[in-house]
Amino acid sequence: MLGEENKVPQTSSGEENVDTAYLSALAALAGTAVGGLTAFFGSWFAQSAQVKAQLFLHEKGRRQELYRDFIEEASQLYIASLTSDQPDPSKTVTLYALVNRMRVLSSPKVVEEAEKVARLIVETFQKPNKTSSELLEMANQRLVDPLQGFSESCREELKGFKPL
């Protein structure tokens, strides 16, 4: 029986048995590969979601800044239009530039409301100036807020704004 310890056991069909050490090594390698791929794809999806969230917040912030700038510019111009008959062309151009930026970024409803405000301001410059008592009366009757429709449209748009 010398030399029999070096022989590979045979199955009944004559095939050699696969060494269990090789199976263990293959299982370990497969597990490592699956674990590595899972970690890779998990971090890739997380990174992708984070980038989308950052883009969403950036876009929403851009719109909020644009609307704030328009409200500030339109408010100043509206008061000037009520008390003066000489429009400031540079401020009027700035207002229309903001409206045009909204045409690129905003919903048609927001643009429509912004255009209404701009037209009202230009038309108001053509009307007689208001005295301080007339301005007070307009304020008491809530007639000095031409931006209400615009503001409400902006709020609705931003409320319905969804991530990419």
FIVO-388527 format. One record per residue (C-alpha): x, y, z; residue in three letters. Coordinates in pm, whole numbers, plus 32768, in hexadecimal, padded with zeros to 4 digits. Layout:
N
{x X	y Y	z Z	res ALA}
...
END
This chain:
164
{x 8000	y 8000	z 8000	res MET}
{x 8126	y 80D2	z 7FCE	res LEU}
{x 80E0	y 8205	z 7EFC	res GLY}
{x 7F6A	y 81F6	z 7F25	res GLU}
{x 7F5E	y 8333	z 7FF8	res GLU}
{x 7FC2	y 83FF	z 7EC5	res ASN}
{x 7EA3	y 8381	z 7DF2	res LYS}
{x 7D72	y 8461	z 7DB8	res VAL}
{x 7C31	y 83B3	z 7E19	res PRO}
{x 7B55	y 8359	z 7CF3	res GLN}
{x 79DE	y 8370	z 7CE5	res THR}
{x 7913	y 824F	z 7C6D	res SER}
{x 7906	y 82EE	z 7B13	res SER}
{x 7A7E	y 8317	z 7B09	res GLY}
{x 7A8F	y 8499	z 7B36	res GLU}
{x 7B76	y 8534	z 7C31	res GLU}
{x 7ADE	y 85E4	z 7D5E	res ASN}
{x 7B16	y 875D	z 7D62	res VAL}
{x 7BEF	y 87C7	z 7E82	res ASP}
{x 7B22	y 887E	z 7F8C	res THR}
{x 7C37	y 8980	z 7FB4	res ALA}
{x 7BFD	y 89F3	z 7E4E	res TYR}
{x 7A88	y 8A10	z 7E8E	res LEU}
{x 7AC6	y 8ADE	z 7FC5	res SER}
{x 7BB2	y 8BC4	z 7F08	res ALA}
{x 7ABB	y 8BF1	z 7DEA	res LEU}
{x 79A0	y 8C3A	z 7EDD	res ALA}
{x 7A76	y 8D3C	z 7F91	res ALA}
{x 7AD6	y 8DE4	z 7E49	res LEU}
{x 796C	y 8DE8	z 7DD1	res ALA}
{x 78FB	y 8E79	z 7F1E	res GLY}
{x 7A05	y 8F85	z 7F10	res THR}
{x 79A5	y 8FE0	z 7DAB	res ALA}
{x 7832	y 8FF3	z 7DFF	res VAL}
{x 787A	y 90C0	z 7F37	res GLY}
{x 795C	y 91AC	z 7E78	res GLY}
{x 7860	y 91DC	z 7D61	res LEU}
{x 774A	y 9217	z 7E5B	res THR}
{x 7817	y 931F	z 7F0D	res ALA}
{x 7877	y 93C2	z 7DC1	res PHE}
{x 7714	y 93D6	z 7D3D	res PHE}
{x 768C	y 9440	z 7E8E	res GLY}
{x 777C	y 9564	z 7EA4	res SER}
{x 7743	y 95B9	z 7D35	res TRP}
{x 75C9	y 95CD	z 7D67	res PHE}
{x 75F4	y 9697	z 7EA6	res ALA}
{x 76E0	y 9788	z 7DF7	res GLN}
{x 75EE	y 97A9	z 7CD3	res SER}
{x 74CD	y 97F6	z 7DBE	res ALA}
{x 75A1	y 98F6	z 7E76	res GLN}
{x 7600	y 99A6	z 7D31	res VAL}
{x 7492	y 99B2	z 7CC5	res LYS}
{x 742E	y 9A44	z 7E16	res ALA}
{x 753E	y 9B4D	z 7DFD	res GLN}
{x 74D2	y 9BAB	z 7C9C	res LEU}
{x 7369	y 9BC3	z 7D0D	res PHE}
{x 73C1	y 9CA7	z 7E31	res LEU}
{x 74A1	y 9D7B	z 7D54	res HIS}
{x 738F	y 9DA6	z 7C4D	res GLU}
{x 7289	y 9DF9	z 7D53	res LYS}
{x 7378	y 9EF4	z 7DF1	res GLY}
{x 73B7	y 9F97	z 7C9F	res ARG}
{x 7243	y 9FCA	z 7C6D	res ARG}
{x 7212	y A051	z 7DCC	res GLN}
{x 732B	y A14B	z 7D96	res GLU}
{x 729C	y A1B5	z 7C45	res LEU}
{x 7141	y A1E9	z 7CDA	res TYR}
{x 71D0	y A2AB	z 7DFE	res ARG}
{x 7293	y A38F	z 7D12	res ASP}
{x 715D	y A3CA	z 7C3F	res PHE}
{x 7087	y A41C	z 7D70	res ILE}
{x 7189	y A514	z 7DF3	res GLU}
{x 71B7	y A5BD	z 7CA1	res GLU}
{x 7043	y A5C7	z 7C52	res ALA}
{x 6FEC	y A650	z 7DAB	res SER}
{x 70E1	y A770	z 7D87	res GLN}
{x 7070	y A7BB	z 7C26	res LEU}
{x 6EFF	y A7AE	z 7C83	res TYR}
{x 6F29	y A8AD	z 7D9A	res ILE}
{x 6FF5	y A986	z 7CAC	res ALA}
{x 6EE3	y A967	z 7BA4	res SER}
{x 6DDD	y A9DB	z 7C9F	res LEU}
{x 6EA4	y AB0D	z 7D0B	res THR}
{x 6F5B	y AB6F	z 7BCC	res SER}
{x 6F10	y AB90	z 7A5D	res ASP}
{x 7079	y AB58	z 79F5	res GLN}
{x 70D3	y A9E5	z 79E2	res PRO}
{x 723A	y A97C	z 7A1F	res ASP}
{x 7292	y A8C4	z 78DA	res PRO}
{x 73A9	y A7F6	z 7978	res SER}
{x 72C2	y A772	z 7A89	res LYS}
{x 71B0	y A72B	z 798B	res THR}
{x 72A7	y A669	z 78B5	res VAL}
{x 7318	y A5A8	z 79EA	res THR}
{x 71AE	y A54C	z 7A33	res LEU}
{x 7178	y A4CC	z 78D1	res TYR}
{x 72C1	y A40E	z 78DE	res ALA}
{x 723E	y A358	z 7A12	res LEU}
{x 70F9	y A309	z 795A	res VAL}
{x 71C2	y A278	z 783B	res ASN}
{x 7290	y A1A2	z 7928	res ARG}
{x 7146	y A11C	z 79AE	res MET}
{x 70E0	y A0BD	z 784D	res ARG}
{x 7206	y 9FCD	z 784D	res VAL}
{x 71D9	y 9F3C	z 79AB	res LEU}
{x 7072	y 9F66	z 7A1B	res SER}
{x 6F17	y 9EE9	z 79D1	res SER}
{x 6E39	y 9FA9	z 78DC	res PRO}
{x 6D59	y A019	z 79FF	res LYS}
{x 6E7C	y A0BE	z 7AB6	res VAL}
{x 6EF0	y A169	z 7975	res VAL}
{x 6D8F	y A1E3	z 792E	res GLU}
{x 6D71	y A27A	z 7A8B	res GLU}
{x 6EC8	y A31F	z 7A6C	res ALA}
{x 6E65	y A3B7	z 791D	res GLU}
{x 6D26	y A442	z 79B9	res LYS}
{x 6DF1	y A4EB	z 7ACA	res VAL}
{x 6EE7	y A57E	z 79CF	res ALA}
{x 6DCA	y A604	z 78F3	res ARG}
{x 6D1C	y A69B	z 7A23	res LEU}
{x 6E5A	y A74F	z 7A89	res ILE}
{x 6E94	y A7DE	z 792C	res VAL}
{x 6D25	y A84A	z 7914	res GLU}
{x 6D2F	y A8EA	z 7A6E	res THR}
{x 6E4B	y A9CF	z 7A04	res PHE}
{x 6D58	y AA62	z 7904	res GLN}
{x 6C52	y AAB5	z 7A0D	res LYS}
{x 6C4F	y ABE6	z 7AF1	res PRO}
{x 6D2D	y ABD0	z 7C25	res ASN}
{x 6C90	y AB69	z 7D6F	res LYS}
{x 6CA1	y AC43	z 7EA2	res THR}
{x 6D00	y ABB2	z 7FF2	res SER}
{x 6B93	y ABB7	z 8063	res SER}
{x 6B2F	y AAFC	z 7F23	res GLU}
{x 6C43	y A9FC	z 7F65	res LEU}
{x 6BC5	y A9CF	z 80C9	res LEU}
{x 6A63	y A99B	z 804B	res GLU}
{x 6ADF	y A89D	z 7F49	res MET}
{x 6B9C	y A7E6	z 805B	res ALA}
{x 6A67	y A7DD	z 813A	res ASN}
{x 699C	y A74C	z 801B	res GLN}
{x 6AB4	y A653	z 7FCF	res ARG}
{x 6AE3	y A6DF	z 7E70	res LEU}
{x 6C5C	y A70B	z 7E8F	res VAL}
{x 6CB2	y A59A	z 7E64	res ASP}
{x 6CD4	y A551	z 7CF1	res PRO}
{x 6DBC	y A42C	z 7D41	res LEU}
{x 6CBF	y A355	z 7DF7	res GLN}
{x 6C61	y A283	z 7CC6	res GLY}
{x 6DCE	y A25D	z 7C68	res PHE}
{x 6E31	y A1F4	z 7DC9	res SER}
{x 6D19	y A0F4	z 7DDD	res GLU}
{x 6D7B	y A061	z 7C8A	res SER}
{x 6EE4	y A045	z 7CFC	res CYS}
{x 6E80	y 9F9B	z 7E40	res ARG}
{x 6DA9	y 9E9F	z 7D83	res GLU}
{x 6EC0	y 9E57	z 7C8C	res GLU}
{x 6FC4	y 9E25	z 7D9C	res LEU}
{x 6ED6	y 9D4E	z 7E67	res LYS}
{x 6E9E	y 9C6A	z 7D3C	res GLY}
{x 700C	y 9C69	z 7CD6	res PHE}
{x 7085	y 9B00	z 7CD2	res LYS}
{x 71E1	y 9A6C	z 7CCC	res PRO}
{x 7265	y 99EE	z 7B7F	res LEU}
END
